């Protein structure tokens, strides 16, 4: 029944979008003349960095969420039902972080806040790897909070200044979510290599956050390869 309800809602949304007249996003004639091809748009270095950062962000998010129950059981010693309860809190913290982060963005530059959140996520990953007991759960909840603004912030920084190339650049950033299918496989492989040590696998999200941090620190700067 839940899937039937969700499916029905999606069909309703699709019908609404079919009949609603959305504003046109067509570029001006002058901009259209200099619009590069699908691959040449990557000459914008900040977009290329953004695609890489988004790839690793989505991979990190899927890793942390997918292995939450198992690390809660192994690292914090919780049973599956209790771990599931904390997973719900983790999701709530992610949602709350999005609203709170949006508020902070009114006073802090987006790339600065992204960098700060990445540093906090790296530190919390270390706690998740080396900690034990309920502190592991606290670390995971904190990671959920600090991950919350990363996707939209990376996206907005990646398409900044693209003008007529915005549509193509956006396509690259959307496609980069394939990281959510690739990175978790690497994390699972690492866990298997370490004799099913779930906590050791969290070094993968840690590396992902370091890559995103490099984007927030300097990769976001708008310039092309020729510059």
C-alpha positions in Angstrom: 0.0 0.0 0.0 2.7 2.6 0.8 4.2 2.0 -2.7 0.8 2.3 -4.3 0.2 5.7 -2.5 3.7 7.0 -3.5 3.3 5.8 -7.1 -0.1 7.5 -7.3 1.3 10.8 -6.0 4.1 10.7 -8.6 1.6 10.1 -11.4 -0.4 13.1 -10.1 2.6 15.3 -10.1 3.5 14.2 -13.6 0.0 15.1 -14.8 0.2 18.5 -13.1 3.5 19.2 -14.8 2.0 18.1 -18.1 -0.7 20.7 -18.0 1.1 23.6 -16.2 2.8 26.1 -18.4 6.4 26.4 -17.0 8.5 29.5 -17.9 10.9 29.2 -20.8 14.6 28.7 -20.1 15.8 29.5 -23.6 19.1 31.4 -23.9 19.4 34.6 -25.8 20.6 34.5 -29.4 24.0 36.0 -28.5 24.6 33.4 -25.8 23.4 30.5 -27.9 26.1 31.3 -30.5 29.0 30.7 -28.1 27.4 27.7 -26.4 29.9 24.8 -26.5 29.2 21.1 -27.0 28.3 18.6 -24.3 32.0 17.7 -23.5 33.6 21.0 -24.2 31.6 22.7 -21.5 34.0 21.0 -19.1 36.6 23.6 -20.1 35.1 25.5 -17.1 37.3 24.2 -14.3 34.9 25.0 -11.5 32.2 22.9 -13.3 34.6 20.0 -13.7 35.5 20.2 -10.1 31.8 20.4 -9.2 31.1 17.2 -11.2 33.8 15.4 -9.3 32.7 16.8 -6.0 29.1 15.8 -6.6 30.1 12.3 -7.7 31.9 11.8 -4.4 29.2 13.5 -2.3 26.4 11.3 -3.5 28.7 8.3 -3.0 29.5 9.3 0.5 25.8 9.9 1.3 24.7 6.5 0.0 27.6 4.8 1.9 26.8 6.4 5.2 23.1 5.8 5.0 23.3 2.3 3.5 25.7 1.0 6.2 24.1 2.9 9.1 22.3 -0.1 10.6 25.4 -2.3 10.4 27.8 0.2 11.9 25.3 0.9 14.7 25.2 -2.8 15.5 28.9 -3.3 15.3 30.3 0.0 16.6 27.6 0.9 19.1 26.3 -2.6 20.0 22.7 -1.8 19.2 20.1 -4.3 18.0 18.6 -3.9 14.6 15.3 -2.4 15.8 17.0 0.3 17.9 19.5 1.0 15.1 16.5 1.6 12.8 15.1 4.0 15.3 18.4 6.0 15.3 18.4 5.9 11.5 15.1 7.8 11.6 16.8 10.4 13.8 19.7 10.6 11.4 17.2 11.4 8.6 15.6 14.1 10.7 19.0 15.7 11.4 19.7 15.7 7.7 16.4 17.5 7.1 17.0 20.0 10.0 20.5 20.6 8.7 19.2 21.7 5.3 17.0 24.4 6.9 19.6 25.5 9.4 22.3 25.6 6.7 20.1 27.6 4.4 19.7 30.1 7.2 23.5 30.3 7.7 24.0 30.9 4.0 22.4 34.3 4.5 25.5 35.3 6.5 28.3 33.0 5.3 29.6 32.6 1.8 28.5 29.3 0.3 32.0 27.9 -0.4 33.1 28.8 3.1 30.2 27.0 4.7 30.7 24.0 2.5 34.3 23.8 3.5 33.4 24.1 7.2 30.8 21.4 6.9 33.3 19.1 5.1 35.9 19.6 7.9 33.3 18.6 10.5 32.2 15.6 8.4 35.8 14.4 8.2 36.3 14.7 11.9 33.0 12.9 12.6 34.1 10.1 10.2 37.2 9.6 12.3 35.0 9.3 15.4 32.8 6.7 13.5 36.0 4.8 12.6 37.8 4.8 15.9 35.0 5.3 18.4 32.8 2.9 20.2 29.4 2.8 22.0 26.8 5.5 21.6 29.4 8.1 20.5 29.4 6.3 17.1 25.7 7.0 16.7 26.2 10.7 17.6 29.0 10.9 15.0 26.7 9.5 12.3 23.9 11.9 13.2 26.4 14.8 13.0 27.5 13.6 9.6 23.9 13.6 8.4 23.5 17.1 9.7 26.6 18.5 8.0 26.0 16.6 4.7 22.6 18.3 4.3 23.7 21.4 2.3 26.4 19.8 0.2 24.4 18.7 -2.8 22.6 22.0 -3.5 25.7 24.1 -2.6 28.0 22.1 -4.9 25.4 22.3 -7.7 25.0 26.1 -7.4 28.8 26.6 -7.2 29.3 24.3 -10.2 27.0 26.2 -12.6 28.0 29.7 -11.4 28.9 32.0 -14.3 28.1 29.4 -17.0 25.4 31.6 -18.6 24.2 29.8 -21.8 26.1 26.7 -20.7 24.0 26.3 -17.6 21.7 23.7 -19.0 24.6 21.5 -20.2 26.6 22.0 -17.0 23.5 21.1 -14.9 23.2 17.9 -16.9 26.8 16.9 -16.0 26.1 17.6 -12.3 22.9 15.6 -12.3 24.6 12.6 -14.1 27.4 12.7 -11.4 25.0 11.1 -8.9 26.1 7.8 -10.4 28.7 8.0 -7.7 26.0 6.7 -5.4 26.1 3.4 -7.3 29.9 3.1 -7.6 31.4 4.4 -4.3 29.3 2.1 -2.0 30.7 -0.9 -4.0 34.2 0.3 -3.1 33.2 0.7 0.6 31.7 -2.8 0.6 34.9 -4.2 -0.9 37.1 -2.5 1.7 34.9 -3.9 4.5 35.2 -7.4 3.1 39.0 -7.0 2.9 39.0 -6.0 6.6 37.1 -9.1 7.7 33.7 -7.4 7.8 34.9 -4.5 9.9 32.2 -2.0 9.1 33.9 0.9 10.9 37.0 0.7 8.8 34.9 1.1 5.7 34.0 4.7 6.7 37.4 5.8 5.5 35.8 5.9 2.1 33.3 8.6 3.0 36.2 10.4 4.8 38.2 10.5 1.6 35.0 11.7 -0.3 34.6 14.6 2.1 38.3 15.6 1.7 37.7 15.7 -2.1 34.6 17.9 -1.6 36.6 20.1 0.8 39.2 20.7 -2.0 36.3 21.9 -4.2 35.0 24.2 -1.5 38.5 25.6 -0.7 39.7 26.4 -4.2 38.0 24.2 -6.9 34.9 26.4 -6.9 36.7 29.4 -8.4 35.2 30.4 -11.7 37.7 30.1 -14.6 38.2 28.1 -17.8 41.1 25.8 -18.7 42.7 28.6 -20.8 42.9 30.8 -17.6 
